[in-house]
Amino acid sequence: MQDYERDNILEQYEIAVNSTRKTRGAILCSTDKGVFLMREVGVSEKRLPALIELYEYFMDYGYQTIDMPVKNREGDYVTKGVDGSIYMLRRMPPGRECDVRRAAELFEAAGNLAKIHLLMRKKIMENVSEAENLEEGYIRHNRELRKVRAYIRNVSPKGEFEYLFLEYFDQMEAWADAAVKSLKASGYKQLYQQSIDAGYMVHGEYNYHNILFDATSEKDHYGHRKLNVYTVNFDHFKKNVQVEDLYYFLRKAMEKQGFKEWISDGILNAYSAIIPLGKNELEYLKNRLMYPEKFFKVANSYYHSNKAWISIKNVEKMQMAVRQMKEKEHFLNHFFDARI
């Protein structure tokens, strides 16, 4: 975004901007009314009314610990740029990103997720998109993985990436097939349909980047300052099984923590203390973790990229996907008794 485009958008709000700086996919604005984040809206115009209704629902409910959008001078929550792109200005909560190295923050974030999920068990008036049926997604991904294998087998000469993919493909395919088989035998179809019919929604990208912590003046019984937890960036929300958010958060946290079982225990306990996890929900978590998702993403990215030159980054990503799947396999064996 050019400076004049940024200024043109910000001038449409009742704020005096002191300074701006670029941050992850957005612009952080220091103003006379606090700190705001200006970001291109990550939803289509068709889905925009539903996103606005969700934020208004949070505000009407009195839920303040989010990145609340503000209206422009015309009374609208969104502003169009000169190129037609749609932007939203949101009040940025104080604090820093969740530190995945601190177990206590992971547990606090898991409890916060459950509280959000209770609020997101509401049918809103506007149309909310539905997540894809997981079984259909898995079957399609497995088909795409085999297509990548067929392509790589015919690549000549092969590089480090291709040899690495072929070396571990059979093992990854076994986990992928086992995930489909386990999913079909579980209560997933019922859980999915109940969630869609009831209008249950998910955040869609609940990771440490979208969870902020801010210390308060109040102290706990250990003498530590209590933390406020804020959740931002609901642009990826949709109807889905709500433990999908928990799976995504758990996987991201465990990848950073080396799949330590006591960390997983703490995260699940913190969530289930607010929303109990039944058999179907636990099976869902197991089936999601069984699937070699990172391996698929790296392979899929390779297949759809320019293969004339394979970046060392791609090789490193594949090595990481293999290493993390090995760590996850040990975790699945012990924590969920899942094997291939």
N, C-alpha and C positions, 0 to 999 in steps of 0.2 A: 504494500500500500504506500502510495506517495504521500508526502506531508500535507499537500493541499487537500487530498481526499480525506485524510484523517481529520484535519481541521474543519472541513466542510461538515462532517458528521457531528463532531463534538459541539460545533456552534449551534446545533439544533436542540441542545439541552440547556436547562437553567443552571449551569455551572460555570465557574471561572477556572480554567485549567492552568495550573502552575507549571507542571512538567509532565512529560510522557516518556515511557520507555517500552521497548518491545519485550514481550515475555513469550512463553510457549504458545504460539499460535494466536496471540492476542496483544492488545496494547494496554498497559497499566497506566492509569491516569491519576495524578495527584491533583486534587482540586480544593476549592474553598469549602466544599461540603464533604470532604473525606476522599477515600481512595475508591476508584471505580475501575472496572475492567471492560474494555470494549472489544467485542469479539464477533466475527461473522457467525451468524446463527447456523448451527449444524443440522438443521432440519429443513425439509422442503416447505414451500409456501403452503402446501396443502396441510402439512402437519403443524404448522406454526400456531394456529388457534388452540390446539390441544396443549402445546407447551405453555402458552400464556395462561390458559385455564388452570394448569397444574400449579404454576407459580402463584396465581391469585388464590387458589385453594389453600396453599401453604400459608399465605399472608393472612387470609380470612381466619384461618385456624389459629393464628398467633404463633406460627412456627417461624422464628426469626433467624435461625442458625443456617441460613442458605445465602447464596449470592443473589439477592433480590433484584429484579430488573427495575429500572426507573423509566418513567414516561418522558418523552421528548416534549417540546413546546406545543406540538399539535395534539398531545394527549395520547400518543401511541407508544407502545412498548418497543417497536422496531423502527429503524430508520434505513432508508435505501441509500446506497452509495451512488456515485455518478455512473458506475458500471452496472448498476442494477442489483448488486450484492446487498444482502440484508444483514444489518448489524443490530446488536442489542447491547445496551450499556447496563451493567449490573454493579450493584454496590459490593465491593470486595470485602469479605469478612477479614478481621485481623488474624494474625498468626502465621504459622509456617506449615509446610507439608508434613503429613504423618511420617514419622521416622520408622522405617521397617526394621531397623536394628533394635528397637525398643519393644520388647514383648508387651509391656503394659499398654502401649499406644495401640498395638494391634488388637488387643482385647477390648480396649475402649472403643475403637473404630467398629468392631464387630457388633457390640451392643448398640452403637449409634445406628448401624445399618438396620437392625431389627426395629428400632423406633421409627425409622423412616418407612420401613415396609408396612408397619401398622397404619401409618397415614396414607400410604399408597394403595390401600385396599378400599378403593372408592371408584365407582363408575362416574367418570366425568362426561360432560355433555358432548364435547367434540369427539370426533373419531380418533382413536388411538391405534396405531399400527400394532399388529400382532407378530410376535417372534415366530420364526420358522419352527416347525415340528422338528425336534432334535433327531429323531430316527431318520427322517428324510435327509437331513443335513449330513448325518454320518455316512449314510449310504452313498450320497453324492461325493463326499470327500474321499471315501475309499475308492470310488471309481476314478476320481481325478488323480489319486496317488498312483494307481496302476497305469494310468496314462503317462504320468511322469516317468515311471520305471521303463515303460516301453520305449519312450523317447531316449532316455539316457543309455539304454542298452545299445542303441544304434549310433550314439555319439562316438566320433573318432577324430582325433585322439581324445581320450578321457583325461580330465584334470583331477585335482584333489577332491573337489566337491563331488564329482560324479562317482568316484571310487568310494567316497565316504557314504553317499546315499545308498549305493548298491550293497555295501557291506552291512548296513543296518536295516535295510528295507524289510527283510523277512520278519525280523523281530518286531518292528513297528507295525507291520501289517497284522501280525498275530494279535497285538494289543488292540488295534483298530477293529478287527473282526470280533474280538472278545467283548469289546465295548458295545457293539451292535447287538450281539447275542444277549448280553446281560441286560441291556436296555429293553429289548423285546420281552424278556421274561419278568421285568419289573412292573410296578404300577404306574409307569411314566405316562401312558396315554390318558389314564384317568386324572392324574395330577395335572397334566397340561390342560386338558379340557376344562377341568374345574377352575383352574386359574384364569383361563381366558373368559369363561362364562361369568365369573365373579368380578371381572375387571381388574384383577390384581396387576399391579405395575412394578417394573424394576427400574432402577437408576440407569442401568445399561453400561456404565463404565466406572464402577465403584472401585477405584484403586487409590493408592497413597497420594497421587497427584491431586485428586479431587477431595481429599480429606484434610482439613486444616485444624491445627491445635493452637489454642491461645491460653496462656496461664492466667488464672484469676488471683485475686488477693487472698481468697479463702484457702485454708489448708486442711488436708486430711489428717487422720489420727496418727499418721507417720511423720507429720510435719512437712509433707510435700505440698506444693501449691496445686490446687485442683485445676483441671483443664476444661475449657469449653471446646466442644467439637463442632465444626462447621462442615457442611457438605455443599459442594459447588458442581456446576456443569451438568444439568439434568437433560441436556440436549439429546441424549441417546435413549431416553426412556421409552418404554413400550409395554404392552401386555405380555406377561410371560410367567413362568414358574419363578417365584421370588427367590428361591435358593440358588438360582442362576447367578444372582449378584454375589451371594455368599461363596459360591464356587470360584468365581472370578477373583474375588478378593483373597480367598484362601490360597488359590494357586499362585497368584502374584507374590503374596507374602511368603509362602513356603519356598518358592524358587529363590528368594533372597535369603531365606533362613536355612537352606539346605535340607528341607523337608524333615525338620525336627518334630517328633510326635507330640511332645509336650506343648509346643506352640500351637499345633493344630487342635489339640485338646482344649486349650485355653480359648481359642477363637470360637470353636463350636459351643463351648460352655457359655461364653459371654452372649452369644446370639440366642441360644436355646433358653437362657434364663428369662428372656422376654417373649420370644416366639418358640415354643417347644418344637423340636425336630422329630417328626414321626418316621416310620419305616420307609415310606415312599420318598421322603426328603433325603434321608441318609443314603438310600439306594441311588438317588439322582446324583448326589455328590460323588459317590463312588464311580458311577458310570461316566461322569464328566471327567474325572481325574484319570480314568483308565485310558481315555482317548489320547493319542500322541499329537496333541493339537499344535504344539510348537514345531514339531517335525513337519507336519502338514503345511503350516504357514510358510516355512522356509522353502520347502520343495515347490509349493505353488507359486511363490514369488519368483523363484528361479525359472520355472517353466514359462512364466509370462514376461520375462525380462529379456534384455538383449544379451544373448549367450556368447557373443563374440569375445567378450572379456568378462570373466567372472571375478568379482572383487574378493579380496581376502576377507572382507567383512562377511560375505556370504558363507565362506568356509568356516569362519569363526562362529557364525550363528548356527550352522549345522552341527558343529562340534558341541556347542552349548546345548542344543536341543537333544543330542544323544546323551550327554552327561546328565542333564536334568531328568531325562526319562529313566535313566538307571537309578538315580536317587529316588525318583517317584515310584519306581517299581518296588524298591525295598520298603518304602512307606506304605504302598498299597497292600503288600503282602502282610505286613504287621498290623496296620491300622484297620483295614477293611477285609482282610483275608481274601484279597483278590489276586488271582494268578492266571497265567496263560498256559 
